[in-house]
Amino acid sequence: MHIIIADDHALIRKGLKHILMEEFPSAQIDETGDAEDVIKKSFQHHWDIVVCDLSMPGKSGLDVVLHMKQHFPKTPVLILSMYPEEQYAIRALRTGAAGYLSKDSAPEELVKAVHRVLLGRRYISVSLADKLAGELEQDAHTKAPHELLTHREFGIFQLIADGKSITAIAEQLSISISTVSTYRSKILTKMNLRSNAELTRYALENKLI
């Protein structure tokens, strides 16, 4: 079995690798510190599963999910995050992730999640299953404003809320400044906000950064 772990913190990668090696002693496990490297290496290697941090410098774990879904749809991506599942898990699953696991979960939960997604099934916690059931009963009028954003809009929203300039965002995402400005206008309109300061306040209040 071939696994890749993507996380920008070396200690976390080593911890995850140790847990997985105990359960899968014959597995070949690669490591990388950023999403761009996962995307580049995906054309050179076959992995049975990608275990990927949600938030990394540059592209995010969701970008990895979208890439793998487009180019290697049979390779599951298990997202790990320091953020509570109620904030990001549903977005990750809707994007195409095979599962979402909080980094403060017990090691046994990681092993359980990996076994499950390797069987072609999705991993969700009991609490997330309850929330997903509730989501099915919601429509666009009852969703939180940030849940109305597309994947790209949400990523740019996070960067703006984190204090990044339009120029810095354009460079990071390899898009034009005018494109970022257009996204910013769409984000403000969808969320009924008026300024970057309000975006930051909203993100902090909802624990999105």
N, C-alpha and C positions, 0 to 999 in steps of 0.2 A: 504494500500500500504506500502511496506517495501523498504526503500532506505538505502544505505550505502555511506558515504562520506569518501574518503581517501585523506588526505593531511597532510604533516608533520608540518604544521603551525596551531596551535590551533585557532588563531584568524580568519584565513581564513575558517576553518571548521565551526566555530560558525557563521560567516557571511553567508556562504552558507546554513547552516541549518535554519537560520532565514528567508532567502529568500524563501526557499522551504516550510517551515512551514506556511508562509503566504498564499502560493498558495495551499498547500495540508495540511490543518489543522489536518486531521485525520491520516496522514501518520506516520509510525514508522520509525524514522531516527537513524541509527547507525553511529558512528564515529570511525575512526582509523587513526593512524599516519604513517602507512607504508604498502607497498604492500604485504609483507609477511603475515601480519595479515589478509588482505582481502582473500588471497589464502587459509589460514588455516580455516578461518571462513566460507568460501564458502561451505564447506562440512557439516557445522552445521546449516546453515540458508539459506532460500530462499529470494532473493532480486528481486524486480521488475526492479531495475536499480542500476547500480554502477556509482557513480560520482567520478572520480579519477584524482588526479594530475598526470601529466606526469613524473615529476622528483622528486623522493624521495630517501632517503638513502636506500642502498641495491637494491632490485628489483625495476624496474620502472613501470610506468603506462602501458607501452606496454607489460610488462610481465603479468600484470593482464589481459589485453585484450587477450593475447594468452591463458592463463589459462582458462578464462571463455569461450572462443571460443571452446576450446577442451572439457571441462567438463560440461559446462552449456551454450550451444550455444543460448538458448532462452533468456538469461539475457543480456540486452544491457549494454555497457560500454561507458559512456560519458567522454571524456578526457578533462581536463582543464589544461591550461599551461600559464606560464608567457612568453613563447617564441612565436614569431610571427607565425601565421598560415602558412605562406609561407615556413617556415623552417621545420615544423614537422607535419602539418595536413595531408598531403598526405600519409606520412609514417604510421601515426596512422590509417587512414582509410583503407589503404592496409592491415594492420595487422589484422583488423577486428573491429575497434572501430565503435560505432554507430554514433559518432559525435565528433567534436573538437571545443573547445571554448576557446578563449583567456581570461585570468583572468581580463583584463581591459574592458571586455564587460559589457554592462548595465545589471542590474539584470533582466530586462524584457527578455533579450536575453537568459539567463539561463533558465527561466521558459518556454520560447518558445521551446528551445532545448529539455528539459525534456519531454514536452508534445509530441513533434514530435517522439522522439525515443521510447516512451511508446506505440505509435501506430504502432511500428515495422518499422518505416522509419528512414532514416539517416538525421542527421542535418549537413548542411554545409552552410556557409555564401555565399552571392552573389559573393564576391571577390574570394572565394575559388572555387566556381563553375566555374568561368572563368578560373582559373588556371588549374583545372582538365581537362577542355576542351582542354587547350593547351597541357597538359601532354599526351593526347591521340594521339597527332600528333608527339610526340617525339619518338625516338628510343634510344637504349643504347649508340649510338655514340654522341648524343646531350645532354645526361643527365650530371648533375654535378657529379664529382667523388664520393662524399659521397652517392649519390642516388643509386650507384651500389652495396653498401654494404648490406648484409643481416641484419636482426634485431639484431642477436647476434654480428656480426661484428661492426655494428653501435654503439651498447652499449659499447663495448670494446674500440672502437675508441674514444668515448666521455671520458671514464675514463682515457685513456692514455693522451689525450689532456689536461685533467684537472690536470695532474701531478701525477696521481697514479702510483705506482710501479707495476711491473709484479706480485710480491708476494702479494701485497695488493689487486690487481684485482682478483687473484686466490682465495684468502680467501673470498672476498666479493661475488663472483659468485659461490663458492664451486666447482671449477674446478682445475685441476692441473696447475702448473706453465708452464709445457711444452705445454699444450693446449693453454694457453694465448699467449705464444711465437709464436705458430703456427698461431693463429689468427692475431697477430701483423704483421707477415710476409705477410699474405694474404691481410691485410688492406693496408699496404705500397705498395704492388704490384698493387692492384686494383686502388689505388689513385695516383699511379706514384709518390710517395714521398719516401724520403730516411731515415728520422729520426723522433724521437718523437718530436723534436723541430719544424719540418716542419708540423707535424700533429697538433700541438698546434697552430701554426701560421694560418694554414688553418681554423681550428675551430673558432678562434677568428675573422678572416676576414669574415667568413660566418655566424657569430653569432650563432654558434652551442653549445657554452658553455657560 
